[in-house]
Amino acid sequence: MAAIMSPEKGSPIHADSASRVSDVEQRLDNEIRQLVKDIWRVGDPDKPSVPFGELFDDEDVQQHYEGLAATLKAAKKRGIVTYKSPILLKGAHDKVIVNLVDTSPIHASSSHLLAGVDKADLDELKERGLDAKNNMTNM
């Protein structure tokens, strides 16, 4: 397979379209895997759900996703999350609750989207989320 270096990003551009599709799918899987972690971290530590506005306003989330609503839509199509709105817009849909379908990711390590997520990681993410919420309410 021939590869040409991208002058902007310094990474190879694959001439093979199947390879590009595979790369996009892999990036999306990584984003959805991170989204699962972020929902646990930002949301209620006892249940895997979070209001869209809280997720959107989280500093780590803002830094990670180019299009949070698009990532959520892809996760919804894959059956990873549910929410009751056809679209998610900041402000208008801040109170829409985003729920994880799998409410026990600690026990779902066989899922390829949750590979590498263990109890210690989730506990740390939940603690960081609680600290961030406490800091926001104390401002």
C-alpha positions as protocol buffer text, in pm:
chain_id: "A"
residue {
  index: 1
  type: MET
  ca { x: 0 y: 0 z: 0 }
}
residue {
  index: 2
  type: ALA
  ca { x: 140 y: 338 z: -102 }
}
residue {
  index: 3
  type: ALA
  ca { x: 151 y: 615 z: 153 }
}
residue {
  index: 4
  type: ILE
  ca { x: 220 y: 984 z: 102 }
}
residue {
  index: 5
  type: MET
  ca { x: 316 y: 1206 z: 394 }
}
residue {
  index: 6
  type: SER
  ca { x: 70 y: 1479 z: 486 }
}
residue {
  index: 7
  type: PRO
  ca { x: 259 y: 1811 z: 502 }
}
residue {
  index: 8
  type: GLU
  ca { x: 17 y: 1954 z: 763 }
}
residue {
  index: 9
  type: LYS
  ca { x: 11 y: 1666 z: 1008 }
}
residue {
  index: 10
  type: GLY
  ca { x: 326 y: 1472 z: 924 }
}
residue {
  index: 11
  type: SER
  ca { x: 127 y: 1151 z: 903 }
}
residue {
  index: 12
  type: PRO
  ca { x: 81 y: 921 z: 605 }
}
residue {
  index: 13
  type: ILE
  ca { x: -211 y: 962 z: 367 }
}
residue {
  index: 14
  type: HIS
  ca { x: -317 y: 616 z: 250 }
}
residue {
  index: 15
  type: ALA
  ca { x: -404 y: 570 z: -114 }
}
residue {
  index: 16
  type: ASP
  ca { x: -623 y: 274 z: -26 }
}
residue {
  index: 17
  type: SER
  ca { x: -980 y: 381 z: 62 }
}
residue {
  index: 18
  type: ALA
  ca { x: -1043 y: 68 z: 271 }
}
residue {
  index: 19
  type: SER
  ca { x: -750 y: 167 z: 489 }
}
residue {
  index: 20
  type: ARG
  ca { x: -894 y: 518 z: 532 }
}
residue {
  index: 21
  type: VAL
  ca { x: -1231 y: 375 z: 634 }
}
residue {
  index: 22
  type: SER
  ca { x: -1058 y: 149 z: 884 }
}
residue {
  index: 23
  type: ASP
  ca { x: -865 y: 446 z: 1026 }
}
residue {
  index: 24
  type: VAL
  ca { x: -1186 y: 648 z: 1068 }
}
residue {
  index: 25
  type: GLU
  ca { x: -1363 y: 356 z: 1237 }
}
residue {
  index: 26
  type: GLN
  ca { x: -1070 y: 309 z: 1474 }
}
residue {
  index: 27
  type: ARG
  ca { x: -1068 y: 679 z: 1566 }
}
residue {
  index: 28
  type: LEU
  ca { x: -1445 y: 667 z: 1625 }
}
residue {
  index: 29
  type: ASP
  ca { x: -1411 y: 358 z: 1845 }
}
residue {
  index: 30
  type: ASN
  ca { x: -1144 y: 543 z: 2047 }
}
residue {
  index: 31
  type: GLU
  ca { x: -1370 y: 849 z: 2081 }
}
residue {
  index: 32
  type: ILE
  ca { x: -1665 y: 638 z: 2194 }
}
residue {
  index: 33
  type: ARG
  ca { x: -1445 y: 453 z: 2442 }
}
residue {
  index: 34
  type: GLN
  ca { x: -1337 y: 792 z: 2582 }
}
residue {
  index: 35
  type: LEU
  ca { x: -1700 y: 910 z: 2583 }
}
residue {
  index: 36
  type: VAL
  ca { x: -1798 y: 616 z: 2806 }
}
residue {
  index: 37
  type: LYS
  ca { x: -1523 y: 714 z: 3051 }
}
residue {
  index: 38
  type: ASP
  ca { x: -1627 y: 1081 z: 3039 }
}
residue {
  index: 39
  type: ILE
  ca { x: -1993 y: 1001 z: 3109 }
}
residue {
  index: 40
  type: TRP
  ca { x: -1889 y: 801 z: 3417 }
}
residue {
  index: 41
  type: ARG
  ca { x: -1648 y: 1076 z: 3527 }
}
residue {
  index: 42
  type: VAL
  ca { x: -1874 y: 1379 z: 3477 }
}
residue {
  index: 43
  type: GLY
  ca { x: -2210 y: 1221 z: 3557 }
}
residue {
  index: 44
  type: ASP
  ca { x: -2358 y: 1087 z: 3876 }
}
residue {
  index: 45
  type: PRO
  ca { x: -2109 y: 842 z: 4030 }
}
residue {
  index: 46
  type: ASP
  ca { x: -2390 y: 597 z: 4111 }
}
residue {
  index: 47
  type: LYS
  ca { x: -2537 y: 571 z: 3761 }
}
residue {
  index: 48
  type: PRO
  ca { x: -2396 y: 615 z: 3412 }
}
residue {
  index: 49
  type: SER
  ca { x: -2587 y: 922 z: 3297 }
}
residue {
  index: 50
  type: VAL
  ca { x: -2516 y: 1292 z: 3261 }
}
residue {
  index: 51
  type: PRO
  ca { x: -2701 y: 1601 z: 3140 }
}
residue {
  index: 52
  type: PHE
  ca { x: -2570 y: 1706 z: 2799 }
}
residue {
  index: 53
  type: GLY
  ca { x: -2490 y: 2057 z: 2926 }
}
residue {
  index: 54
  type: GLU
  ca { x: -2268 y: 1925 z: 3207 }
}
residue {
  index: 55
  type: LEU
  ca { x: -2085 y: 1697 z: 2967 }
}
residue {
  index: 56
  type: PHE
  ca { x: -2044 y: 1977 z: 2713 }
}
residue {
  index: 57
  type: ASP
  ca { x: -1915 y: 2224 z: 2976 }
}
residue {
  index: 58
  type: ASP
  ca { x: -1654 y: 1986 z: 3119 }
}
residue {
  index: 59
  type: GLU
  ca { x: -1304 y: 2118 z: 3045 }
}
residue {
  index: 60
  type: ASP
  ca { x: -1154 y: 1778 z: 2958 }
}
residue {
  index: 61
  type: VAL
  ca { x: -1447 y: 1704 z: 2725 }
}
residue {
  index: 62
  type: GLN
  ca { x: -1405 y: 2042 z: 2553 }
}
residue {
  index: 63
  type: GLN
  ca { x: -1038 y: 1969 z: 2493 }
}
residue {
  index: 64
  type: HIS
  ca { x: -1089 y: 1615 z: 2363 }
}
residue {
  index: 65
  type: TYR
  ca { x: -1379 y: 1622 z: 2117 }
}
residue {
  index: 66
  type: GLU
  ca { x: -1401 y: 1823 z: 1797 }
}
residue {
  index: 67
  type: GLY
  ca { x: -1774 y: 1751 z: 1779 }
}
residue {
  index: 68
  type: LEU
  ca { x: -1926 y: 1614 z: 2098 }
}
residue {
  index: 69
  type: ALA
  ca { x: -2278 y: 1606 z: 1953 }
}
residue {
  index: 70
  type: ALA
  ca { x: -2154 y: 1409 z: 1650 }
}
residue {
  index: 71
  type: THR
  ca { x: -1970 y: 1161 z: 1874 }
}
residue {
  index: 72
  type: LEU
  ca { x: -2284 y: 1120 z: 2084 }
}
residue {
  index: 73
  type: LYS
  ca { x: -2493 y: 1064 z: 1771 }
}
residue {
  index: 74
  type: ALA
  ca { x: -2250 y: 794 z: 1651 }
}
residue {
  index: 75
  type: ALA
  ca { x: -2259 y: 632 z: 1997 }
}
residue {
  index: 76
  type: LYS
  ca { x: -2641 y: 641 z: 1989 }
}
residue {
  index: 77
  type: LYS
  ca { x: -2648 y: 471 z: 1647 }
}
residue {
  index: 78
  type: ARG
  ca { x: -2417 y: 200 z: 1782 }
}
residue {
  index: 79
  type: GLY
  ca { x: -2640 y: 143 z: 2086 }
}
residue {
  index: 80
  type: ILE
  ca { x: -2386 y: 272 z: 2339 }
}
residue {
  index: 81
  type: VAL
  ca { x: -2591 y: 568 z: 2466 }
}
residue {
  index: 82
  type: THR
  ca { x: -2952 y: 684 z: 2463 }
}
residue {
  index: 83
  type: TYR
  ca { x: -3107 y: 1029 z: 2486 }
}
residue {
  index: 84
  type: LYS
  ca { x: -3452 y: 1164 z: 2402 }
}
residue {
  index: 85
  type: SER
  ca { x: -3366 y: 1433 z: 2151 }
}
residue {
  index: 86
  type: PRO
  ca { x: -3309 y: 1401 z: 1777 }
}
residue {
  index: 87
  type: ILE
  ca { x: -3024 y: 1656 z: 1802 }
}
residue {
  index: 88
  type: LEU
  ca { x: -2818 y: 1808 z: 2083 }
}
residue {
  index: 89
  type: LEU
  ca { x: -2744 y: 2181 z: 2083 }
}
residue {
  index: 90
  type: LYS
  ca { x: -2566 y: 2368 z: 2361 }
}
residue {
  index: 91
  type: GLY
  ca { x: -2814 y: 2578 z: 2557 }
}
residue {
  index: 92
  type: ALA
  ca { x: -3135 y: 2440 z: 2410 }
}
residue {
  index: 93
  type: HIS
  ca { x: -3062 y: 2080 z: 2513 }
}
residue {
  index: 94
  type: ASP
  ca { x: -2847 y: 2125 z: 2826 }
}
residue {
  index: 95
  type: LYS
  ca { x: -3093 y: 1927 z: 3041 }
}
residue {
  index: 96
  type: VAL
  ca { x: -3126 y: 1630 z: 2804 }
}
residue {
  index: 97
  type: ILE
  ca { x: -2997 y: 1326 z: 2992 }
}
residue {
  index: 98
  type: VAL
  ca { x: -2741 y: 1109 z: 2812 }
}
residue {
  index: 99
  type: ASN
  ca { x: -2756 y: 752 z: 2944 }
}
residue {
  index: 100
  type: LEU
  ca { x: -2515 y: 467 z: 2891 }
}
residue {
  index: 101
  type: VAL
  ca { x: -2695 y: 154 z: 2775 }
}
residue {
  index: 102
  type: ASP
  ca { x: -2449 y: -72 z: 2957 }
}
residue {
  index: 103
  type: THR
  ca { x: -2488 y: 31 z: 3320 }
}
residue {
  index: 104
  type: SER
  ca { x: -2213 y: -200 z: 3444 }
}
residue {
  index: 105
  type: PRO
  ca { x: -1900 y: -131 z: 3237 }
}
residue {
  index: 106
  type: ILE
  ca { x: -1678 y: -282 z: 3505 }
}
residue {
  index: 107
  type: HIS
  ca { x: -1823 y: -623 z: 3424 }
}
residue {
  index: 108
  type: ALA
  ca { x: -1839 y: -567 z: 3050 }
}
residue {
  index: 109
  type: SER
  ca { x: -1469 y: -590 z: 2975 }
}
residue {
  index: 110
  type: SER
  ca { x: -1544 y: -828 z: 2690 }
}
residue {
  index: 111
  type: SER
  ca { x: -1690 y: -538 z: 2491 }
}
residue {
  index: 112
  type: HIS
  ca { x: -1433 y: -402 z: 2246 }
}
residue {
  index: 113
  type: LEU
  ca { x: -1543 y: -46 z: 2331 }
}
residue {
  index: 114
  type: LEU
  ca { x: -1472 y: -97 z: 2700 }
}
residue {
  index: 115
  type: ALA
  ca { x: -1146 y: -288 z: 2669 }
}
residue {
  index: 116
  type: GLY
  ca { x: -893 y: -152 z: 2914 }
}
residue {
  index: 117
  type: VAL
  ca { x: -1151 y: 7 z: 3147 }
}
residue {
  index: 118
  type: ASP
  ca { x: -1117 y: -140 z: 3493 }
}
residue {
  index: 119
  type: LYS
  ca { x: -1265 y: -61 z: 3834 }
}
residue {
  index: 120
  type: ALA
  ca { x: -965 y: 145 z: 3949 }
}
residue {
  index: 121
  type: ASP
  ca { x: -985 y: 362 z: 3636 }
}
residue {
  index: 122
  type: LEU
  ca { x: -1358 y: 419 z: 3685 }
}
residue {
  index: 123
  type: ASP
  ca { x: -1314 y: 500 z: 4053 }
}
residue {
  index: 124
  type: GLU
  ca { x: -1047 y: 756 z: 3966 }
}
residue {
  index: 125
  type: LEU
  ca { x: -1265 y: 907 z: 3691 }
}
residue {
  index: 126
  type: LYS
  ca { x: -1564 y: 930 z: 3926 }
}
residue {
  index: 127
  type: GLU
  ca { x: -1351 y: 1097 z: 4194 }
}
residue {
  index: 128
  type: ARG
  ca { x: -1220 y: 1352 z: 3943 }
}
residue {
  index: 129
  type: GLY
  ca { x: -1577 y: 1421 z: 3834 }
}
residue {
  index: 130
  type: LEU
  ca { x: -1692 y: 1474 z: 4192 }
}
residue {
  index: 131
  type: ASP
  ca { x: -1397 y: 1707 z: 4259 }
}
residue {
  index: 132
  type: ALA
  ca { x: -1479 y: 1909 z: 3948 }
}
residue {
  index: 133
  type: LYS
  ca { x: -1847 y: 1936 z: 4048 }
}
residue {
  index: 134
  type: ASN
  ca { x: -1752 y: 2047 z: 4400 }
}
residue {
  index: 135
  type: ASN
  ca { x: -1515 y: 2308 z: 4261 }
}
residue {
  index: 136
  type: MET
  ca { x: -1787 y: 2443 z: 4031 }
}
residue {
  index: 137
  type: THR
  ca { x: -2042 y: 2474 z: 4313 }
}
residue {
  index: 138
  type: ASN
  ca { x: -1789 y: 2649 z: 4538 }
}
residue {
  index: 139
  type: MET
  ca { x: -1718 y: 2923 z: 4281 }
}
